[in-house]
Amino acid sequence: MLMREKCFLEKSLHALGIQYLPSAANYYLLKMPHAAAIINALAAKGIILRSCANFRGLTKSHVRIAVRSRRENTRFLKELSSCRL
């Protein structure tokens, strides 16, 4: 399941024009302008993204997401596409 969902997320993020780093783990590092606003908007809808602004070498534009179930990934992508600034 994990590999299928990773492929689904990668294709979907690419289609949305969101930069991400390939990952062997069940997390992705995304780079998005206005990441803080997106984190807050999604948090208000119960979707948690991890800000990576305090990680050495990263910026306030970096966030980490977890690979979840298809239902959760689809909801995340739908909400992300509706709140992008």
N, C-alpha and C positions, 0 to 999 in steps of 0.2 A: 504494500500500500504506500509506503513512504516514497519509493522511487516514482510511482505513478503520480503522486501529489506534487512531488518536486518538479516533475516535467510539466504538469498542469500550471503550477505557479510560474515557472520560468517563461512558458509561452504567454501566459496572461500578462505578466509584468512587462515583457517585451512589447506586447500589443498595446499596452498603455503608455509605452515610452518611458518606463521607469528603469533607471540604472540599478543593477544589482551585481553583486560579486557571486560567481559560482561557489557552491559550497558542498562539501562531502557530509556535513552535519545536517541536522533537521532545523537549521536556522539560515536566514539570508540577511545579508547586510544590504540595505537599500540606500540610495542617495537621491533625495528629493528636495527641491526648493520648498520653503515654507513648511519644513518637517514639523516644527513645534505646533503650528496651527493644525496640521493634519493629525498629529498625535492627540491633541485636545479634542478635535471633532470626533475622531473614532472612539476615544475614551468615553465620550458622552453617549455613545451608542453601544458601550460594553465591549469594545474591541481594543485590546491593549497592545501597543507598540512600545518597544524599548528605545528610548533616546540613547544615542551613542555619543552625544556631544562631549561627555567627560572621558571618553576613551582616548588614550594617547594616539595622536596621528589622525583622528577623525574630527569631523566638524559638526556643527548644529544641523547640518543637512542629512546626517546619517542616522538611520534607524534600523533596528533589528526586528525581524518577524520570525515566528515559528511556523513550521510546516504542520498543518493540522488536518482534520478530516476534509473531504470534498465539500461537505455542507458548510463547514466553517471557513474554508478557503474561498468558496464562492461568495459567501456573505462579506468577507473581508474585501475581496476585489470589487464587489458591487458598491460597497460603502466608500471605498477608497476612490473609485472613479467618480463618485458623485460629490466628493468633497475636495477634490484637487483644486488648488488655487493657481 
